[in-house]
Amino acid sequence: MNRKLFLLSKLYQNPPIFFKHQLIFHCFILRYLKHFCRIASG
């Protein structure tokens, strides 16, 4: 919960840059998870 509040406060401080980085980060994580699941399932 505290982490979410911290991220929201960062978002309010600097919306465009922060959002862009978060978007890139989430896309990277999703791609990595898909790749990992593919390996795990064989």
C-alpha positions as CSV (number, residue, x, y, z in Angstrom):
1,M,0.0,0.0,0.0
2,N,2.7,2.5,1.0
3,R,4.5,1.7,-2.3
4,K,1.4,2.5,-4.3
5,L,1.0,5.8,-2.4
6,F,4.7,6.6,-3.1
7,L,4.3,5.8,-6.8
8,L,1.2,8.0,-7.0
9,S,3.0,10.9,-5.3
10,K,5.8,10.5,-7.8
11,L,3.2,10.5,-10.6
12,Y,1.6,13.8,-9.3
13,Q,5.1,15.4,-9.1
14,N,6.2,14.5,-12.6
15,P,3.4,13.0,-14.7
16,P,4.7,12.8,-18.3
17,I,8.2,11.4,-17.7
18,F,7.2,9.1,-14.9
19,F,4.2,7.7,-16.9
20,K,6.4,7.1,-19.9
21,H,9.0,5.2,-17.9
22,Q,6.3,3.2,-16.1
23,L,4.7,2.3,-19.4
24,I,8.0,1.1,-20.8
25,F,8.8,-0.8,-17.6
26,H,5.4,-2.5,-17.6
27,C,5.8,-3.5,-21.3
28,F,9.2,-4.9,-20.5
29,I,7.9,-6.9,-17.6
30,L,5.0,-8.3,-19.5
31,R,7.2,-9.4,-22.3
32,Y,9.6,-11.0,-19.9
33,L,6.8,-12.8,-18.1
34,K,5.3,-14.1,-21.4
35,H,8.8,-15.4,-22.4
36,F,9.3,-17.0,-19.0
37,C,5.8,-18.7,-19.1
38,R,6.6,-20.0,-22.6
39,I,9.9,-21.6,-21.3
40,A,8.2,-23.0,-18.2
41,S,5.3,-24.6,-20.2
42,G,7.9,-26.1,-22.6
